[in-house]
Amino acid sequence: MFYNDPLRINAEVWAELLKNKEVTTEADLNVLNTVYESKNHEIRASEIALRLNMPHHGPINLQIGRFSKRVIAETRVQPPLRKDGTPRWWHVPFLGYERGVRCPWIMRPELATAFEMVFDGVDSELVYCGETTVEDNLALSEGTVNQVLVSRYERNRRARSMSIAHNGSQCVVCGFDFERVYGPLGKDKIHVHHLVPLSEIHEAYDVDPIRDLCPVCPNCHLIIHSKKDPFTIEEVRRIIRDVQNAKTPVRTDL
């Protein structure tokens, strides 16, 4: 079972909570940072205990419960509930799923974004299909060739986040919205398309997240790059319209 209940706390509120020492203690930050730095922000409590040199994960569970209660007391939002109406406290900062007797935690996307905002974190372990990430610099440089069996181009995580913050996370071609379909798990799960293909640049450059990047779903992104000279956004929109029009039945009884 996947636990994907929404929580009405956005990234800005999470950032304030992380900075509030009466809500988030140093011990809380150690645990949360361990989750944040894990691949795709996913880890089990027993693995957190191992990384923090603790003999058992029980105290981790208790600590997250206490942290969650302080979060809810401060924000007064409705926590995720079990069927019997009792709060599922670990589900306040995390999504998660059951695998046998194990229950891996996945940091909520809004909380992960707050970590970037507060601690200037680099989301280096969150990699999207067809993309690799790089360390942030003051300039949003992109385009450096990275040899991984075949040449791929490094993509700047901060530039991606800035583009989504300005342009939203709906596909600009077809309008698909991951969060609307998949709930909290789908927040900001969108590809970012370079309007000038990185393969044509062959060098690092300072990317303008507003002018150079736009959000596209993986399906439309695949179609855009389905020929050597990529389709433009408007060309793919026209393809979709033409196909939809072709499927519209023609009235013959007029």
C-alpha positions in Angstrom: 0.0 0.0 0.0 1.3 3.5 -0.9 0.6 6.3 1.6 0.0 9.4 -0.5 -2.4 11.5 1.6 -2.2 15.3 1.0 -1.1 17.7 3.7 -1.9 21.4 3.5 1.6 22.6 4.2 3.4 24.3 1.3 7.2 24.7 0.9 7.3 28.2 2.3 5.6 27.1 5.6 7.9 24.0 5.8 10.8 26.4 5.5 9.6 28.5 8.4 9.1 25.3 10.4 12.6 24.1 9.7 14.0 27.5 10.9 11.8 27.4 14.1 13.9 25.7 16.7 10.9 25.2 19.0 9.4 23.0 16.2 12.5 21.5 14.6 15.3 20.4 16.9 18.9 19.7 15.9 18.1 16.0 16.4 15.1 16.3 14.0 17.3 18.0 11.4 19.9 15.2 11.6 17.1 12.7 10.8 15.5 14.8 8.1 18.8 15.6 6.5 19.6 11.9 6.3 16.3 11.4 4.4 16.9 14.4 2.2 20.4 13.2 1.2 19.2 9.7 0.3 18.5 8.7 -3.3 15.1 10.1 -4.3 14.8 11.2 -0.6 13.8 7.6 0.3 15.1 5.6 3.2 13.9 3.3 6.0 14.1 4.2 9.7 16.5 1.3 10.3 18.8 2.7 7.7 18.6 6.1 9.3 19.6 4.6 12.6 22.6 2.9 11.0 23.8 6.1 9.4 23.5 8.0 12.7 25.2 5.2 14.6 22.2 4.3 16.7 21.6 0.7 17.8 17.9 0.6 16.9 15.4 2.5 14.8 12.8 2.7 17.6 14.0 6.1 18.8 13.9 7.4 15.2 10.2 6.5 14.9 9.5 8.2 18.3 11.4 11.3 17.3 9.6 11.7 14.0 6.3 11.3 15.9 7.2 14.1 18.3 8.4 16.3 15.4 5.2 15.7 13.5 3.0 16.6 16.6 4.9 19.9 16.9 4.4 20.6 13.2 0.7 20.0 13.5 0.4 22.0 16.7 2.1 24.9 15.0 0.2 24.8 11.7 -3.1 23.5 13.0 -3.6 21.5 9.8 -5.3 18.1 9.6 -2.7 15.3 9.9 -3.1 12.2 7.8 -5.5 9.7 9.5 -5.8 6.0 9.7 -9.2 4.4 9.0 -9.9 4.4 12.8 -9.4 8.2 12.9 -6.0 8.2 14.7 -3.2 10.3 13.2 -0.5 8.6 11.2 2.3 10.8 12.5 5.2 9.6 10.3 3.0 10.6 7.3 3.3 14.3 8.2 6.8 14.8 6.8 6.9 11.7 4.6 5.1 9.7 1.9 5.7 5.9 2.1 4.8 2.4 1.3 4.8 -1.1 2.8 7.1 -3.8 1.6 6.7 -6.8 3.8 7.5 -5.7 7.4 9.4 -2.7 6.1 8.0 0.8 5.5 10.4 3.1 3.5 9.8 6.8 4.0 9.9 9.3 1.1 10.3 13.0 2.0 7.3 15.1 0.9 8.2 17.2 -2.2 7.3 20.4 -0.4 9.6 19.5 2.5 12.4 18.7 0.1 12.0 22.0 -1.6 12.0 23.7 1.8 15.4 22.1 2.5 16.8 23.6 -0.7 15.4 27.0 0.3 16.7 27.0 3.9 20.0 25.2 3.6 20.8 25.9 -0.1 20.8 22.2 -0.6 21.6 20.5 -3.9 19.1 17.8 -4.8 21.9 15.7 -6.4 20.3 12.3 -5.8 17.0 13.2 -7.5 17.5 12.3 -11.1 14.9 12.4 -13.8 14.8 10.1 -16.8 17.2 11.3 -19.5 18.8 13.9 -17.2 21.8 14.1 -14.9 22.3 16.8 -12.3 25.2 19.0 -11.3 26.4 21.0 -8.3 24.9 24.5 -8.2 27.1 27.5 -9.0 26.2 31.1 -8.8 25.8 31.1 -12.6 23.3 28.7 -14.0 25.8 27.0 -16.3 24.7 24.0 -18.3 25.8 21.9 -21.3 29.0 20.2 -20.0 29.3 16.8 -21.6 29.2 14.0 -19.2 30.5 10.6 -20.4 28.1 7.8 -19.2 28.5 5.2 -21.9 27.0 7.8 -24.3 27.4 11.6 -24.1 24.7 13.2 -22.0 24.4 16.8 -20.9 24.4 17.9 -17.3 21.3 19.8 -16.2 21.3 22.3 -13.4 18.9 21.5 -10.6 18.4 25.1 -9.5 17.6 26.2 -13.0 14.9 23.5 -13.2 13.4 24.6 -9.9 13.4 28.2 -10.9 11.7 27.3 -14.2 8.9 25.4 -12.5 8.4 28.1 -9.9 7.8 30.6 -12.8 6.1 28.4 -15.4 4.3 25.9 -13.2 4.5 22.1 -13.5 1.8 21.5 -16.1 3.0 20.3 -19.5 3.0 23.3 -21.8 2.1 21.0 -24.8 -0.8 18.9 -23.6 -1.6 20.3 -20.1 -0.9 17.1 -18.2 -0.5 17.8 -14.4 1.2 15.0 -12.4 0.0 16.3 -9.1 -3.7 16.5 -10.2 -3.5 12.9 -11.3 -1.2 11.3 -8.8 -1.6 13.5 -5.7 1.3 14.6 -3.5 3.6 12.0 -5.1 3.3 13.8 -8.4 4.2 17.3 -7.3 6.8 18.9 -9.6 7.3 15.5 -11.4 7.7 17.1 -14.7 10.5 17.3 -17.3 12.1 20.6 -18.2 12.7 21.1 -22.0 15.5 23.2 -23.3 14.0 25.3 -26.1 17.6 25.5 -27.6 18.8 21.8 -27.4 21.9 21.4 -25.3 23.3 19.1 -28.0 23.5 22.1 -30.3 25.5 24.2 -27.9 28.5 21.9 -27.2 29.7 24.1 -24.3 28.7 25.4 -20.9 26.4 28.5 -21.0 24.4 30.6 -18.5 20.9 29.4 -18.8 17.9 31.7 -18.4 15.3 29.5 -16.5 12.5 31.7 -17.7 13.5 32.2 -21.4 15.3 28.9 -22.1 13.3 26.3 -20.2 9.7 25.1 -20.1 7.9 22.2 -18.4 6.8 19.3 -20.6 5.6 15.8 -19.7 7.8 12.8 -20.5 5.5 11.8 -23.4 5.6 15.2 -25.1 9.3 15.4 -24.4 9.9 12.1 -26.2 7.9 13.3 -29.2 9.7 16.7 -29.2 13.0 14.8 -29.6 11.8 12.1 -31.9 13.6 13.6 -34.9 17.1 15.0 -35.3 16.0 18.6 -35.3 13.5 18.7 -32.4 9.9 19.7 -32.9 8.9 23.0 -31.6 6.3 23.3 -28.8 3.7 24.6 -31.3 4.5 21.8 -33.8 3.7 19.1 -31.3 0.5 21.0 -30.2 -0.5 21.0 -33.9 0.3 17.2 -34.2 -2.0 16.6 -31.2 -4.8 18.8 -32.7 -4.5 17.1 -36.1 -4.7 13.6 -34.6 -7.7 14.6 -32.4 -9.5 16.2 -35.4 -8.9 13.1 -37.5 -10.6 11.0 -34.8 -13.7 13.3 -34.8 -16.5 11.5 -36.7 -17.8 13.3 -39.7 -21.6 13.9 -39.9 -23.0 12.4 -43.1 -26.7 12.9 -42.4 -26.7 16.7 -42.9 
